């Protein structure tokens, strides 16, 4: 968020928690992108604040969390001292979560694979109306094809991304592997290393698809420890994930920090990932 919008988001998070009886003397910005994560102290609550246009996504995330906690999934929990819902305040959607003190160490590939296996098992135990991964691909493709919304994307790169998104989506769908509910983006940035063990966050990306779609977001070594994974399919999914990532970076209103770097890096990663895929 831009500085002026961030100030309003912080105020909305602080006011929402305070009105619910939580003591907030200070706010620490943990993450700032199209939505922000705030640590509220001394109540030690994590507030996730998004523009009100993302209200449906925030409500979906809260519903996913509620259902997964009921089946003992390795996910961050909602704040137990308030009702588990999204609060609308000053053009923002605010949800309140448990704050977990991070453990300063890297999650080993074996542990990463184990927690992802547990998470996938938990996801199979809940009934949830979630989008298919191809719906997300279609949204990314619309951004690429809309020259007004991605005006700065060079024509040659527009052709590359459009071809990659449509071709890879079709190839993955044609693989006819089993599909289930997925996290959607279980990359290291969405896994907290806590005293309770690794916990998944950012649950609004939940979708349906093959487990390889999730594995393609994790470090490459993780798949070696995930039984039954199709490694050729992971390569296709990794290329698709980079194509979607790159498409988001070229949106006119994208707010990812260091966007210019990631525009270049994203396209480079797409080309590298495509080279690893089997011919055709």
Secondary structure, DSSP 8 states (H G I E B T S, - for coil): --HHHHHHHHHHHHHHHHHTT--EEEEEEEEESSEEEEEEEETTEEEEEEEGGGHHHHHHHHHHHHHHHHTT-SB--B-TTS-SS-EEETTEEEEEEE-----SS---HHHHHHHHHHHHHHHTTS-----BHHHHHHHHHHHHH-TTTTTTS-HHHHHHHHHHHHHHHHHHHHT----EEE-S---GGGEEEETTEEEE--GGG-EEE-HHHHHTTS-HHHHTTSTT--HHHHHHHHHHHHHHHHHHHTSTT---TTHHHHHHHHHHHHHHHHHHS---
